[in-house]
């Protein structure tokens, strides 16, 4: 058993990890920038260490500061949460060199899955379905034209080291290829310090479905079902749910086994997510693997009764996974509550929260670090809370989510709560007839409604 874990993150995920550690009898160390001194994760940890100014590169991304904080507090392990350094192979490697357990996969696993072209090659070698496309990095515009002619338009150009929707361009016809290829390489270099790109066939009107896996240090891998993450804006997830509206038991078994095969192919350890695109004919294709806990992990927790953070910690301590049958009970939905103004193109809405009333009732969960009087710093992601509900059926879960959204009162800033309320009333959402482009192309938010 670890005696003390340093949480190398901020906000709601840091508080989420601290809660599980307390329940497991493990002391915690919070780290914070000067902008986050008043955040709840700082208040509820056993110890807290300031690691720098507001800019992430001078605080949450500064490895020497994190290691120093771990060493002066005698923390035996570091939990990276999501974002920041959670998928940096170098951080995992340096932790190991300093005899600090990184609660996550090995540096090699992170590196092999973090590079999209390497990950795709690994999946092909292990018979996991992938989207047709280039064999690896596309080195020149001439090579790009050849790939596109072979697989046919439309195509999508992606940064090899990309993520979060950055470094991506969809090309519908050849006359736009050269400009899109050049722009994508420039974006990739700017965002990830790696100009390499690859090309895939663009799967039209797909669902984005991900499989949650757990893997221990003894070669055991299990999956905990799927989450549907198709409702997105600018490649950023807005709402997630489990099970997926399009799922069948047969498809779940097939996708689950592919996710297990993907994890085993890189000797994976810990919690991870294998992401797939599923077309209208229920063909599925590997997209990428996220080598960390996901923002949307609570929907899986609510229908499987697993504490995924606790499982991460147990695996990191060398415990074997329990061999028990997967039981998915009911339906869960998560809405991301962002400090953004949906009436004005979702522009950020930093400022002081004047009123903060969270919803309650049966099977309603709110993960947040915010409170009345909390000032939202402008330096980080705009998400301030996650609202998760569960119910016996999807229809009941939608009704419960709508009621909970109406009870969620936040004043002093703009939030995406009104947007989510209208989404709950949307006929296509209620029927499950949507895809990854639905919010941008078909769903119309009416601020006067």
Wavefront OBJ file of the C-alpha trace (Angstrom):
o trace
v 0.000 0.000 0.000
v 1.234 3.473 -0.846
v 1.421 5.767 2.165
v 1.324 9.001 0.179
v 0.468 9.976 -3.414
v 1.213 13.299 -5.088
v -1.525 14.383 -7.508
v 0.167 16.107 -10.443
v -2.908 17.928 -11.679
v -5.495 20.536 -10.771
v -9.235 21.122 -10.555
v -11.929 18.494 -10.482
v -9.745 15.523 -11.447
v -7.249 16.319 -8.685
v -10.091 16.458 -6.155
v -11.559 13.255 -7.617
v -8.260 11.412 -7.055
v -7.864 12.847 -3.546
v -11.308 11.529 -2.570
v -10.463 7.960 -3.544
v -7.090 8.147 -1.826
v -8.777 9.234 1.416
v -11.178 6.294 1.200
v -8.210 3.956 0.698
v -6.351 5.411 3.678
v -3.649 7.026 1.519
v -2.360 10.525 2.285
v -2.275 13.022 -0.574
v -0.167 15.933 -1.741
v -1.772 18.604 -3.915
v 0.289 20.813 -6.178
v -0.961 24.175 -7.365
v -0.011 27.267 -9.306
v -0.462 30.671 -7.727
v -3.693 31.007 -9.757
v -5.126 27.888 -8.104
v -4.388 28.690 -4.466
v -8.124 28.811 -3.679
v -9.105 25.626 -5.540
v -10.795 22.878 -3.532
v -8.173 20.262 -4.392
v -5.675 22.381 -2.419
v -8.031 22.585 0.552
v -8.836 18.886 0.838
v -5.395 17.330 0.279
v -3.320 16.435 3.354
v -0.475 18.631 2.091
v -0.148 21.221 -0.655
v 2.872 22.593 -2.475
v 2.943 25.658 -4.704
v 4.890 24.789 -7.859
v 4.949 28.051 -9.781
v 3.107 30.893 -11.527
v -0.163 30.506 -13.487
v 1.340 29.510 -16.843
v 1.175 25.710 -17.193
v 4.693 25.458 -18.592
v 5.984 27.079 -15.415
v 3.898 24.959 -13.039
v 1.870 21.870 -13.979
v 4.130 21.010 -16.919
v 7.405 21.642 -15.083
v 8.743 18.184 -14.226
v 11.578 19.316 -11.879
v 9.070 21.213 -9.718
v 6.754 18.203 -9.490
v 9.597 15.869 -8.570
v 10.869 18.304 -5.959
v 7.385 18.472 -4.441
v 7.220 14.672 -4.317
v 10.650 14.386 -2.732
v 10.187 17.017 -0.028
v 6.835 15.475 0.985
v 8.091 11.862 0.745
v 5.415 10.879 -1.764
v 5.980 7.362 -3.072
v 3.816 7.705 -6.180
v 2.464 10.309 -8.578
v -0.993 10.227 -10.142
v -1.004 12.412 -13.281
v -4.781 12.630 -13.809
v -5.626 13.629 -17.388
v -4.061 16.321 -19.584
v -0.798 18.064 -18.656
v 1.890 15.348 -18.246
v -0.416 12.329 -18.079
v 0.612 11.035 -21.529
v 4.235 12.149 -21.532
v 6.545 9.136 -21.729
v 9.403 11.286 -20.432
v 7.526 12.001 -17.194
v 6.841 8.303 -16.624
v 10.517 7.520 -17.286
v 11.867 10.241 -14.988
v 9.549 9.162 -12.167
v 10.944 5.625 -12.434
v 14.512 6.948 -12.373
v 13.734 8.713 -9.088
v 12.065 5.637 -7.532
v 8.645 7.279 -7.642
v 5.844 5.093 -8.992
v 4.053 6.673 -11.948
v 0.405 5.596 -11.673
v -0.047 4.726 -15.303
v 1.612 2.789 -18.116
v 5.300 2.410 -18.847
v 7.201 5.002 -20.905
v 7.346 2.533 -23.807
v 3.577 1.947 -23.806
v 2.886 5.689 -23.701
v 5.334 6.365 -26.536
v 3.989 3.585 -28.756
v 0.380 4.683 -28.353
v 1.104 8.422 -28.241
v 2.465 8.504 -31.762
v -0.535 7.963 -34.010
v 1.352 6.426 -36.925
v 3.204 4.009 -34.629
v -0.063 3.133 -32.890
v -1.759 2.408 -36.209
v 1.100 0.155 -37.319
v 0.884 -1.706 -34.001
v -2.859 -2.248 -34.451
v -2.436 -3.532 -38.009
v 0.173 -6.024 -36.771
v -2.284 -7.240 -34.118
v -5.340 -7.559 -36.402
v -7.230 -4.635 -34.862
v -9.373 -2.951 -37.580
v -8.026 0.425 -38.707
v -9.262 3.092 -41.099
v -7.683 2.709 -44.573
v -4.891 5.204 -45.131
v -1.164 5.797 -45.346
v 1.205 3.174 -43.971
v 2.857 5.799 -41.808
v 4.101 9.365 -42.054
v 3.359 11.066 -45.396
v 6.648 12.741 -46.266
v 5.661 14.822 -49.309
v 2.718 16.252 -51.208
v 3.447 13.733 -53.961
v 3.065 10.879 -51.499
v -0.101 12.521 -50.174
v -1.661 12.617 -53.653
v -0.854 8.941 -54.193
v -2.427 7.909 -50.879
v -5.553 9.962 -51.541
v -5.963 8.550 -55.035
v -5.609 5.024 -53.658
v -8.173 5.337 -50.843
v -10.446 7.971 -52.429
v -11.816 11.261 -51.138
v -12.833 12.534 -48.632
v -9.705 12.095 -46.501
v -8.515 13.476 -43.193
v -4.945 14.636 -42.574
v -3.816 14.220 -38.955
v -0.782 15.209 -36.921
v 1.188 12.115 -35.892
v 1.643 13.492 -32.372
v -1.748 15.190 -32.304
v -4.675 15.234 -29.932
v -7.592 17.376 -28.805
v -8.714 18.052 -32.353
v -5.596 20.056 -33.264
v -3.544 19.428 -36.396
v -6.422 17.991 -38.434
v -7.782 18.846 -41.882
v -10.607 17.217 -43.863
v -10.102 17.288 -47.640
v -13.045 16.585 -49.945
v -11.325 17.079 -53.307
v -7.834 17.042 -54.762
v -7.652 20.773 -55.527
v -7.619 21.507 -51.772
v -5.053 18.852 -50.859
v -1.804 20.834 -51.148
v -3.015 23.778 -49.046
v -4.524 21.506 -46.370
v -1.414 19.320 -46.249
v 0.871 22.341 -45.740
v -1.386 23.923 -43.111
v -1.703 20.672 -41.184
v 2.081 20.250 -41.058
v 2.475 23.826 -39.819
v -0.151 23.316 -37.109
v 1.453 20.038 -36.053
v 4.846 21.694 -35.718
v 3.405 24.609 -33.758
v 1.200 22.560 -31.419
v 3.297 19.418 -30.887
v 6.804 20.337 -32.086
v 6.449 17.521 -34.619
v 5.486 18.318 -38.243
v 4.796 14.703 -39.214
v 1.316 13.915 -40.522
v -0.520 10.892 -41.841
v -3.654 10.463 -43.967
v -6.759 8.348 -43.458
v -10.011 7.799 -45.289
v -12.562 10.141 -43.731
v -15.379 8.038 -42.277
v -18.562 10.033 -42.865
v -21.339 10.285 -40.257
v -19.711 7.969 -37.703
v -20.256 7.434 -34.000
v -17.235 7.958 -31.732
v -17.228 4.991 -29.349
v -14.494 4.206 -26.833
v -13.809 1.082 -24.786
v -12.578 1.381 -21.197
v -9.869 -1.140 -20.326
v -7.923 -2.059 -17.196
v -4.622 -3.942 -17.249
v -2.472 -5.185 -14.385
v 1.259 -5.951 -14.106
v 0.629 -9.680 -14.579
v -0.648 -9.629 -18.163
v -4.362 -9.551 -17.321
v -6.562 -7.139 -19.307
v -10.320 -6.598 -18.999
v -12.749 -4.188 -20.619
v -15.602 -2.366 -18.876
v -17.855 -1.686 -21.825
v -18.146 1.379 -23.993
v -18.896 5.094 -23.893
v -20.440 7.027 -26.768
v -18.643 10.360 -27.246
v -20.157 11.406 -30.572
v -21.594 14.727 -29.419
v -18.703 17.105 -30.057
v -17.947 20.667 -31.075
v -14.658 21.400 -32.831
v -13.535 17.862 -31.966
v -14.130 18.562 -28.263
v -16.526 16.268 -26.397
v -19.640 17.884 -24.922
v -21.588 14.891 -23.607
v -20.779 11.225 -23.056
v -23.003 8.274 -22.258
v -22.916 4.547 -21.633
v -24.062 2.258 -23.115
v -23.880 3.625 -26.656
v -27.302 3.959 -28.355
v -26.051 1.958 -31.354
v -24.447 -0.896 -29.407
v -25.410 -4.561 -29.616
v -24.076 -7.343 -27.371
v -22.245 -8.852 -30.331
v -20.617 -5.563 -31.334
v -19.633 -4.865 -27.706
v -17.937 -8.250 -27.434
v -16.066 -7.741 -30.701
v -14.949 -4.176 -29.912
v -14.080 -5.139 -26.347
v -11.831 -7.947 -27.529
v -10.132 -5.621 -30.020
v -9.475 -3.137 -27.196
v -8.002 -5.920 -25.052
v -5.800 -7.017 -27.971
v -4.650 -3.412 -28.436
v -3.660 -3.108 -24.764
v -1.856 -6.436 -24.711
v 0.099 -5.519 -27.845
v 1.956 -2.796 -25.906
v 2.161 -4.567 -22.509
v -0.206 -1.995 -21.070
v -0.627 -1.268 -17.356
v -3.388 0.711 -15.672
v -6.569 2.333 -16.952
v -6.767 3.256 -20.615
v -9.254 3.938 -23.372
v -9.235 2.544 -26.896
v -11.179 4.853 -29.216
v -13.004 3.714 -32.347
v -15.069 5.183 -35.163
v -18.212 3.152 -35.920
v -19.886 3.682 -39.291
v -23.573 3.352 -40.162
v -23.104 -0.345 -40.957
v -21.528 -0.925 -37.519
v -18.050 -1.453 -38.936
v -15.539 -0.158 -36.400
v -12.054 1.247 -36.861
v -9.280 1.999 -34.367
v -8.611 5.727 -33.893
v -6.200 6.003 -30.979
v -5.516 4.899 -27.438
v -5.573 7.326 -24.525
v -3.039 6.122 -21.980
v -4.649 7.732 -18.937
v -7.908 8.191 -17.067
v -10.512 9.963 -19.211
v -12.604 13.025 -18.373
v -15.701 10.903 -18.981
v -14.718 7.944 -16.784
v -17.616 8.523 -14.306
v -20.250 7.187 -16.723
v -18.449 3.846 -16.738
v -18.141 3.923 -12.952
v -21.865 4.542 -12.526
v -23.000 1.546 -14.588
v -20.279 -0.960 -13.599
v -19.773 -0.028 -9.916
v -15.986 0.214 -10.441
v -13.908 3.008 -8.906
v -11.479 3.426 -11.789
v -9.048 5.587 -9.802
v -8.942 2.963 -7.051
v -8.259 0.311 -9.697
v -5.411 2.411 -11.099
v -3.836 2.647 -7.662
v -4.272 -1.074 -6.917
v -2.670 -2.014 -10.233
v 0.223 0.372 -9.575
v 0.789 -1.407 -6.238
v 1.072 -4.724 -8.075
v -2.343 -6.200 -7.292
v -4.017 -8.546 -9.768
v -7.310 -7.592 -11.386
v -10.339 -9.471 -10.094
v -11.650 -11.970 -12.624
v -15.368 -11.225 -12.583
v -18.064 -11.014 -15.216
v -18.824 -7.568 -16.623
v -22.218 -6.331 -15.498
v -23.506 -3.079 -16.978
v -26.558 -1.813 -15.119
v -28.818 0.879 -16.517
v -27.683 3.981 -18.388
v -25.445 6.917 -17.446
v -24.938 10.349 -19.045
v -22.302 12.996 -18.352
v -22.609 16.652 -19.342
v -19.476 18.796 -19.264
v -20.292 22.146 -17.684
v -17.938 24.709 -19.165
v -17.431 28.368 -18.308
v -18.375 29.414 -21.832
v -21.073 31.557 -23.378
v -23.107 29.493 -25.899
v -24.932 32.632 -27.034
v -21.650 34.098 -28.318
v -19.924 31.198 -30.051
v -18.866 29.596 -26.762
v -16.367 32.275 -25.870
v -14.642 31.717 -22.496
v -16.310 33.257 -19.451
v -13.704 33.631 -16.733
v -14.622 35.511 -13.576
v -15.991 35.058 -10.064
v -18.825 32.635 -9.387
v -21.425 34.460 -7.297
v -23.958 31.628 -6.824
v -23.182 27.912 -7.112
v -26.011 25.489 -6.319
v -25.492 21.866 -7.368
v -28.356 19.458 -8.096
v -29.084 16.423 -5.947
v -31.393 13.462 -5.713
v -31.103 9.776 -6.480
v -28.222 8.783 -8.814
v -27.029 12.353 -9.394
v -23.280 13.072 -9.147
v -21.377 16.341 -9.538
v -17.583 16.334 -9.900
v -16.281 19.873 -9.449
v -13.635 22.008 -7.770
v -15.749 25.168 -7.968
v -17.918 26.916 -5.367
v -19.606 30.269 -4.684
v -16.894 32.907 -4.470
v -14.408 30.902 -6.541
v -12.662 32.896 -9.238
v -12.147 30.938 -12.445
v -8.623 31.570 -13.709
v -8.305 32.300 -17.443
v -5.167 30.186 -17.844
v -6.651 26.692 -18.102
v -9.399 24.557 -19.634
v -12.893 26.029 -19.314
v -14.535 22.967 -17.741
v -15.666 23.724 -14.182
v -17.899 20.730 -13.445
v -19.156 17.401 -14.681
v -22.786 16.459 -14.071
v -23.381 12.705 -14.167
v -26.699 10.923 -13.767
v -27.741 7.291 -14.034
v -31.107 5.554 -14.349
v -32.515 2.144 -15.356
v -33.094 3.228 -18.989
v -31.705 5.816 -21.392
v -35.069 7.589 -21.502
v -35.116 7.858 -17.711
v -31.504 9.053 -17.662
v -32.332 11.866 -20.107
v -35.260 12.956 -17.934
v -33.089 12.879 -14.814
v -30.331 14.841 -16.544
v -32.770 17.524 -17.701
v -34.179 17.901 -14.204
v -30.675 18.069 -12.727
v -29.549 20.688 -15.243
v -32.493 22.876 -14.262
v -31.422 22.592 -10.607
v -27.790 23.480 -11.400
v -27.612 27.213 -10.709
v -24.405 29.113 -11.473
v -24.408 32.908 -11.476
v -21.674 35.460 -12.088
v -20.392 33.748 -15.238
v -21.866 32.199 -18.377
v -21.995 28.398 -18.647
v -23.069 25.711 -21.096
v -25.997 24.593 -18.900
v -28.674 26.180 -21.187
v -27.078 24.438 -24.169
v -27.307 21.053 -22.459
v -30.936 21.624 -21.441
v -31.911 22.198 -25.066
v -29.903 19.150 -26.097
v -31.948 17.001 -23.681
v -35.108 18.209 -25.500
v -33.719 17.481 -28.960
v -35.638 14.753 -30.777
v -32.598 13.280 -32.530
v -30.646 13.114 -29.299
v -33.562 11.405 -27.596
v -33.745 8.848 -30.429
v -29.959 8.345 -30.478
v -29.855 9.317 -34.161
v -26.772 11.534 -34.158
v -23.118 11.373 -35.166
v -19.888 13.286 -34.600
v -21.014 16.172 -36.829
v -24.512 16.518 -35.436
v -23.925 19.408 -33.029
v -22.073 21.506 -35.592
v -24.311 20.793 -38.588
v -27.816 19.995 -37.340
v -28.366 21.061 -33.721
v -29.493 24.684 -33.401
v -29.137 26.320 -30.004
v -31.820 28.955 -29.397
v -30.764 31.337 -26.578
v -34.285 32.765 -26.329
v -35.904 29.396 -25.677
l 1 2 3 4 5 6 7 8 9 10 11 12 13 14 15 16 17 18 19 20 21 22 23 24 25 26 27 28 29 30 31 32 33 34 35 36 37 38 39 40 41 42 43 44 45 46 47 48 49 50 51 52 53 54 55 56 57 58 59 60 61 62 63 64 65 66 67 68 69 70 71 72 73 74 75 76 77 78 79 80 81 82 83 84 85 86 87 88 89 90 91 92 93 94 95 96 97 98 99 100 101 102 103 104 105 106 107 108 109 110 111 112 113 114 115 116 117 118 119 120 121 122 123 124 125 126 127 128 129 130 131 132 133 134 135 136 137 138 139 140 141 142 143 144 145 146 147 148 149 150 151 152 153 154 155 156 157 158 159 160 161 162 163 164 165 166 167 168 169 170 171 172 173 174 175 176 177 178 179 180 181 182 183 184 185 186 187 188 189 190 191 192 193 194 195 196 197 198 199 200 201 202 203 204 205 206 207 208 209 210 211 212 213 214 215 216 217 218 219 220 221 222 223 224 225 226 227 228 229 230 231 232 233 234 235 236 237 238 239 240 241 242 243 244 245 246 247 248 249 250 251 252 253 254 255 256 257 258 259 260 261 262 263 264 265 266 267 268 269 270 271 272 273 274 275 276 277 278 279 280 281 282 283 284 285 286 287 288 289 290 291 292 293 294 295 296 297 298 299 300 301 302 303 304 305 306 307 308 309 310 311 312 313 314 315 316 317 318 319 320 321 322 323 324 325 326 327 328 329 330 331 332 333 334 335 336 337 338 339 340 341 342 343 344 345 346 347 348 349 350 351 352 353 354 355 356 357 358 359 360 361 362 363 364 365 366 367 368 369 370 371 372 373 374 375 376 377 378 379 380 381 382 383 384 385 386 387 388 389 390 391 392 393 394 395 396 397 398 399 400 401 402 403 404 405 406 407 408 409 410 411 412 413 414 415 416 417 418 419 420 421 422 423 424 425 426 427 428 429 430 431 432 433 434 435 436 437 438 439 440 441 442 443 444 445 446 447 448 449
